[in-house]
Amino acid sequence: MDTIVRLNKWANAHTNVGFDFLRIALGGFLFYKGIDFMTQTEQIIRVLDPIDTFGWTMIIVHYIAMVHLFGGLLIAIGLLTRLSILIQLPILIAAVLLNFIGDMNVSNLVQASAALLLSCFFLVYGSGKHSADYMLKMRQ
């Protein structure tokens, strides 16, 4: 807990509006991908077919869609940012790795890599000064 407090103090001292726009863009991108997963489930099932064991594909597809939807929304408004990103990390790592296991799609690899790098950055940086977390903390 002390580490998180120190990271928050460092992030608030070195805040920049550009970082907040990046956080909002990352959250919006993840929210969009959640909607995209919900509308194109057949394509995702086809991608996950080689690793399907015990019929977990539909559970995984719904998990990914819901985590991207709610996590992206929370990241965009800056509420529980680090927790939301921690929940997103396994999905983003798998998205990068699936490009190497199956057919290589460069645009998907670039999108997944960029989202993974931004998520790792905001896992350390936090939500910043222009976020719901900061506003709630100031009300205490």
C-alpha positions as CSV (number, residue, x, y, z in Angstrom):
1,M,0.0,0.0,0.0
2,D,2.9,2.3,0.7
3,T,4.2,1.8,-2.8
4,I,0.9,2.9,-4.3
5,V,0.8,6.0,-2.2
6,R,4.4,6.9,-3.3
7,L,3.5,6.2,-6.9
8,N,0.4,8.4,-6.6
9,K,2.4,11.3,-5.1
10,W,5.0,11.0,-7.8
11,A,2.3,10.9,-10.6
12,N,0.5,13.9,-9.1
13,A,3.7,15.9,-8.9
14,H,4.6,15.1,-12.5
15,T,1.1,15.3,-14.0
16,N,0.5,16.4,-17.6
17,V,-2.8,16.8,-19.5
18,G,-1.4,14.8,-22.3
19,F,-1.1,11.7,-20.1
20,D,-4.8,12.2,-19.2
21,F,-5.7,12.2,-22.8
22,L,-3.7,9.1,-23.4
23,R,-5.5,7.4,-20.5
24,I,-8.9,8.5,-21.9
25,A,-7.9,7.2,-25.4
26,L,-6.8,3.9,-24.0
27,G,-10.1,3.5,-22.1
28,G,-12.0,4.5,-25.2
29,F,-10.1,2.0,-27.3
30,L,-10.7,-0.8,-24.9
31,F,-14.4,0.1,-24.6
32,Y,-14.6,0.1,-28.4
33,K,-12.9,-3.3,-28.6
34,G,-15.4,-4.6,-26.1
35,I,-18.2,-3.6,-28.3
36,D,-16.3,-5.0,-31.3
37,F,-15.9,-8.4,-29.5
38,M,-19.6,-8.4,-28.7
39,T,-20.7,-7.8,-32.3
40,Q,-18.1,-10.2,-33.9
41,T,-18.2,-13.3,-31.7
42,E,-17.9,-15.7,-34.7
43,Q,-14.6,-14.2,-35.7
44,I,-13.2,-14.4,-32.2
45,I,-14.4,-18.0,-31.8
46,R,-12.5,-18.8,-35.0
47,V,-9.3,-17.2,-33.7
48,L,-9.6,-19.1,-30.4
49,D,-10.5,-22.5,-32.0
50,P,-7.0,-23.9,-32.0
51,I,-6.6,-23.5,-28.3
52,D,-10.2,-24.5,-27.4
53,T,-10.3,-27.0,-24.6
54,F,-13.4,-28.2,-22.8
55,G,-15.6,-25.7,-24.6
56,W,-14.3,-22.6,-22.7
57,T,-14.4,-20.4,-25.8
58,M,-17.7,-18.8,-25.2
59,I,-16.9,-18.1,-21.6
60,I,-13.6,-16.5,-22.6
61,V,-15.3,-14.4,-25.3
62,H,-17.9,-13.1,-22.9
63,Y,-15.2,-12.5,-20.2
64,I,-13.1,-10.5,-22.7
65,A,-16.0,-8.4,-23.9
66,M,-17.2,-7.5,-20.4
67,V,-13.8,-6.8,-19.1
68,H,-13.0,-4.5,-22.0
69,L,-16.4,-2.7,-21.7
70,F,-16.3,-2.0,-18.0
71,G,-12.5,-1.8,-17.6
72,G,-12.3,0.6,-20.6
73,L,-15.0,2.8,-19.1
74,L,-13.3,2.9,-15.7
75,I,-9.9,3.6,-17.2
76,A,-11.4,6.4,-19.3
77,I,-13.0,8.2,-16.3
78,G,-10.0,7.4,-14.1
79,L,-11.8,5.3,-11.5
80,L,-9.9,2.3,-10.1
81,T,-7.5,2.6,-13.0
82,R,-4.8,0.3,-11.6
83,L,-7.2,-2.5,-10.7
84,S,-8.9,-2.2,-14.1
85,I,-5.5,-2.4,-15.9
86,L,-4.5,-5.4,-13.8
87,I,-7.6,-7.2,-14.9
88,Q,-6.9,-6.2,-18.5
89,L,-3.3,-7.3,-18.6
90,P,-3.8,-11.1,-19.1
91,I,-6.1,-10.3,-22.1
92,L,-3.7,-7.9,-23.7
93,I,-0.7,-10.3,-23.2
94,A,-2.8,-13.1,-24.8
95,A,-3.7,-10.8,-27.6
96,V,-0.1,-10.2,-28.4
97,L,0.8,-13.9,-28.1
98,L,-2.1,-15.1,-30.3
99,N,-0.5,-13.2,-33.2
100,F,2.5,-15.4,-32.9
101,I,0.6,-18.7,-32.3
102,G,-1.9,-18.3,-35.2
103,D,-1.9,-16.2,-38.3
104,M,0.2,-13.1,-38.0
105,N,-2.0,-10.0,-38.4
106,V,0.3,-6.9,-38.2
107,S,-2.5,-4.4,-37.4
108,N,-3.8,-6.5,-34.6
109,L,-0.3,-7.0,-33.3
110,V,0.4,-3.2,-33.3
111,Q,-3.0,-2.5,-31.6
112,A,-2.4,-5.1,-28.9
113,S,1.2,-4.1,-28.3
114,A,0.3,-0.4,-28.0
115,A,-2.5,-1.1,-25.6
116,L,-0.2,-3.4,-23.6
117,L,2.5,-0.8,-23.4
118,L,0.1,2.0,-22.4
119,S,-1.5,-0.3,-19.8
120,C,1.9,-1.0,-18.3
121,F,2.6,2.7,-18.2
122,F,-0.7,3.6,-16.5
123,L,-0.3,0.6,-14.1
124,V,2.7,2.5,-12.7
125,Y,1.6,6.1,-13.3
126,G,-2.0,5.7,-12.1
127,S,-4.9,7.8,-13.2
128,G,-3.4,11.3,-12.7
129,K,-4.8,14.5,-11.4
130,H,-7.7,14.8,-13.9
131,S,-9.5,11.7,-12.8
132,A,-12.4,10.5,-10.7
133,D,-9.9,8.9,-8.3
134,Y,-8.2,12.2,-7.7
135,M,-11.6,14.0,-7.3
136,L,-12.8,11.5,-4.7
137,K,-9.5,11.7,-2.8
138,M,-9.8,15.5,-2.6
139,R,-13.3,15.2,-1.1
140,Q,-12.0,13.3,1.9
